[in-house]
Amino acid sequence: MTNKDIDVKLQRPTDFLILDCLADGRNVAVNISEEIDKSRSHVNVRLPQLADYGLVEKVGPAKNSGLYEITELGLLAVENREKYGEVEDFGQYLENATE
């Protein structure tokens, strides 16, 4: 879940492209950057931010493996992407949708 104190600020289209990529399965930044045609450094900046929002999570096996997967909340964000920019607080919108 997102932290209710964090205002979800997504970068369109990049963050949704990352989420779309991860909806297909776990992946690492270098592969994601190739797939979405964005720089690896930019993807490396966005992934931890998306994790802070609860939309993706870093998974093992090693703690520093850089392997990410989308969360249920992230899938919900992808499904409701048209609401981003329409609702005042997208994070709160997602939280309400999970209840």
C-alpha positions as CSV (number, residue, x, y, z in Angstrom):
1,M,0.0,0.0,0.0
2,T,1.1,3.6,-0.5
3,N,2.0,5.7,2.5
4,K,-0.9,8.1,2.9
5,D,1.6,10.9,3.7
6,I,3.3,10.5,0.3
7,D,1.8,12.4,-2.6
8,V,2.0,10.1,-5.6
9,K,3.7,12.1,-8.4
10,L,4.1,10.0,-11.5
11,Q,6.1,10.9,-14.6
12,R,4.0,10.3,-17.6
13,P,4.5,8.3,-19.8
14,T,7.7,6.9,-18.2
15,D,6.3,5.6,-14.9
16,F,3.4,3.9,-16.6
17,L,5.7,2.4,-19.2
18,I,7.8,0.9,-16.4
19,L,4.7,-0.4,-14.7
20,D,3.5,-1.9,-18.0
21,C,6.8,-3.6,-18.4
22,L,6.7,-5.0,-14.9
23,A,3.1,-6.2,-15.4
24,D,4.7,-8.7,-17.8
25,G,6.9,-10.1,-15.0
26,R,9.9,-9.3,-12.8
27,N,12.7,-7.4,-14.4
28,V,15.8,-5.3,-13.8
29,A,16.5,-1.6,-14.8
30,V,18.8,-2.4,-17.7
31,N,16.1,-4.6,-19.4
32,I,13.3,-2.2,-18.6
33,S,15.3,0.8,-20.1
34,E,15.8,-1.1,-23.3
35,E,12.2,-2.2,-23.5
36,I,10.7,1.3,-22.9
37,D,13.5,3.2,-24.8
38,K,14.5,5.4,-21.8
39,S,17.9,5.8,-20.2
40,R,19.0,3.3,-17.6
41,S,19.9,6.1,-15.2
42,H,16.4,7.5,-15.5
43,V,14.8,4.1,-14.9
44,N,17.2,3.6,-11.9
45,V,15.9,6.9,-10.4
46,R,12.2,6.1,-11.0
47,L,12.1,2.5,-9.7
48,P,12.9,3.4,-6.1
49,Q,10.4,6.2,-6.3
50,L,7.7,3.8,-7.5
51,A,8.7,1.5,-4.7
52,D,8.2,4.4,-2.2
53,Y,4.7,4.7,-3.6
54,G,4.1,1.0,-3.1
55,L,3.6,0.4,-6.8
56,V,6.7,-1.9,-7.3
57,E,8.9,-3.7,-4.9
58,K,12.5,-4.9,-5.0
59,V,12.7,-8.6,-4.7
60,G,15.6,-11.1,-4.1
61,P,17.2,-13.4,-4.1
62,A,20.0,-10.9,-3.2
63,K,19.1,-7.7,-1.5
64,N,21.0,-5.6,-4.0
65,S,20.0,-7.6,-7.1
66,G,18.0,-4.8,-8.6
67,L,15.1,-7.1,-9.5
68,Y,11.7,-5.5,-9.3
69,E,8.2,-6.7,-9.6
70,I,4.9,-4.8,-9.7
71,T,2.6,-4.9,-6.7
72,E,-1.2,-5.2,-6.6
73,L,-1.4,-1.5,-6.1
74,G,0.9,-1.0,-9.1
75,L,-1.5,-3.2,-11.2
76,L,-4.4,-1.1,-10.0
77,A,-2.5,2.1,-11.0
78,V,-2.0,0.6,-14.5
79,E,-5.7,-0.3,-14.7
80,N,-6.7,3.3,-13.6
81,R,-4.1,5.3,-15.5
82,E,-6.8,7.4,-17.1
83,K,-7.7,8.8,-13.6
84,Y,-4.2,10.1,-13.0
85,G,-4.4,13.8,-13.5
86,E,-8.2,13.7,-13.2
87,V,-8.4,13.0,-9.4
88,E,-6.8,15.3,-6.9
89,D,-4.9,12.6,-5.0
90,F,-4.1,9.5,-7.1
91,G,-2.5,7.7,-4.2
92,Q,-5.6,8.2,-2.1
93,Y,-7.8,7.1,-5.1
94,L,-5.8,3.9,-5.3
95,E,-6.0,3.3,-1.6
96,N,-9.8,3.8,-1.7
97,A,-10.1,1.4,-4.6
98,T,-8.4,-1.3,-2.6
99,E,-10.9,-1.1,0.3
